[in-house]
């Protein structure tokens, strides 16, 4: 009952399992899906093919993956009960919180243990349909039915807006979805694997992941990058604005990562995509803020190895795709349903309950309940 | 990118943090809440007072805790939006899955970071109200409004049945709720702390905990104990039935625990309570099955130190209280909202992102995407 001193708070560098899904090379700036460098497949590879790669371990025989295209098309019609849940949620609920409730509602007894590929396709296919339904309902607009002839990325945008997006917007969103489809271990995936470790199901596990993703330390911050760019306002104000934030020890959003001690490869690719789709003014503002922030942060913390992280350029790209800020993290979740499914299947394939210890440092056993307090429980 | 050999799969014996909430003495058979042995406070102490102890660290000035009684009374009216979610869920959804969706719906933007005591009271108070509403609706019956003059335990039963329970049933349920109110670290509490570690909120974190609790390896098994007792049928059949299960390597539900290598103190106390409230036939059946199972299991696994766990006598007590089997694990969750709140507050008080590593053992970087597959993403 006393402190022994060995506490792995945060579990940094504790290896909880082996995985063959994704390699995050924090020192070298690598993100590899089952042996494929994400820089070699983005842009260019369809989200459906990335899903295929993550779930099956190998690329499909043609692109986009016919198997995944077919499965997602088949599963793109959510149960009426989940639609009813969407339709009673308050329009004021933040979309990321609504999404947690919506995904939970998919778990109505049809998802079991062990998780299956079909469970995964259902989760990947139905998440954007129900999210878009909620978003439109909150805007007072009727839902847009899924279009089986559109790609996953194009249909997501179509269901949100009811309009046909420009091809370069769809391409940018597709690249984003592929880049964010998995990232090895992280807090939400860890919660998902913890859920599967108790032999819970994929809908429950994805709900747990969404509950964890909400935290700004994990997935909840990209919209703050857009807010920050708005606050700066114009490139000529960037240097002074950034200097003041650093001097006052305020956070600059979009920099630093627990894993990457060099360029985050996703940030590099998303920056290149932003050059193609972002409005020139916004791109210049973002590039100027990035340069000023990196200079100021590195001067203030010379040993910290700070780089731009995925959230910074995600925000600029998702803005250019036309998504409102409240949908940035939910769209991250839409992408990540692929990786979550892969991790759930992998965890179940060689499962063991994840259950660490806490060291008790409270009062020792032996305190006496006050005698003047006769219990009520004994008499009802 | 290659296996180093040090993998803490399951995180057994990895100490993830220090805590002053509960001490689980696995070798000595102890469960201690903030210095109080649960055997000294059960039966006798009101659930409201156990909540007080867990959340504040000390016993209340009178029993039941006036502060907690007042807070739960104040918070016992869920938002209409969550009631609407309850009212659109299919009656066929298992109550534990419904409860996950219901608790998620409480997180509509009003729960923030850091979690507060008021958040906790809201969670503890509203969970049984909404669960009972769902259960009655699934039975085609109108909801029973909370009664501010009843204790938490009595009101839970009243909202479920619409009738006044017998005092010994309320007392038994109250004891159960106190005994299950916390258990230090376990998979659901760990998921909750992981959620809080990203600066997510208490409603999200409790949702994650419920998603994890669903797994039969964690909280999902007590109803299987009742099924097992039914299958045995009568005491004279117990020995042969148990022998056949063990011979065929089938699970006997309610025995063995990751932490306890001796009597689980909760099982001991619940057994004593069962002696007072269970029907004599059922009690005799349960005691006979327990004795046969322990003898058979110990003969088959002489080194495993197998004892009766909390689920075995929980099932017998909750049956005697009048709860259907589908409510056993949800009632566990009703009890545990107290401990979950205590852990959320403690995690937030000295927070650090919980993010372990995975060791990548997949194909090495450098695979080439088939050239015959031109990407669609580049053209939209």
Interface residues (C-beta under 8 A of the other chain):
Chain A: X1 X3 X4 X6 X7 X8 X9 X10 X11 X12 X13 X14 X15 X16 X17 X18 X19 X20 X21 X22 X23 X24 X25 X30 X32 X34 X35 X36 X37 X40 X41 X42 X43 X44 X45 X46 X47 X49 X57 X59 X60 X62 X63 X64 X81 X84 X85 X87 X88 X89 X90 X92 X93 X94 X97 X100 X101 X104 X105 X107 X108 X109 X113 X151 X153 X154 X166 X167 X168 X169 X170 X171 X174 X175 X178 X184 X185 X186 X187 X188 X190 X191 X194 X195 X196 X197 X198 X199 X200 X201 X204 X205 X207 X208 X210 X211 X212 X213 X214 X215 X216 X217 X218 X219 X220 X258 X352 X353 X354 X355 X356 X357 X358 X359 X360 X361 X362 X363 X364 X365 X366 X367 X368 X369 X370 X372 X373 X374 X375 X376 X377 X378 X379 X380
Chain B: X1 X3 X4 X6 X7 X8 X9 X10 X11 X12 X13 X14 X15 X16 X17 X18 X19 X20 X21 X22 X23 X24 X25 X30 X32 X34 X35 X36 X37 X40 X41 X42 X43 X44 X45 X46 X47 X49 X57 X59 X60 X62 X63 X64 X81 X84 X85 X87 X88 X89 X90 X92 X93 X94 X97 X100 X101 X104 X105 X107 X108 X109 X113 X151 X153 X154 X166 X167 X168 X169 X170 X171 X174 X175 X178 X184 X185 X186 X187 X188 X190 X191 X194 X195 X196 X197 X198 X199 X200 X201 X204 X205 X207 X208 X210 X211 X212 X213 X214 X215 X216 X217 X218 X219 X220 X258 X352 X353 X354 X355 X356 X357 X358 X359 X360 X361 X362 X363 X364 X365 X366 X367 X368 X369 X370 X372 X373 X374 X375 X376 X377 X378 X379 X380
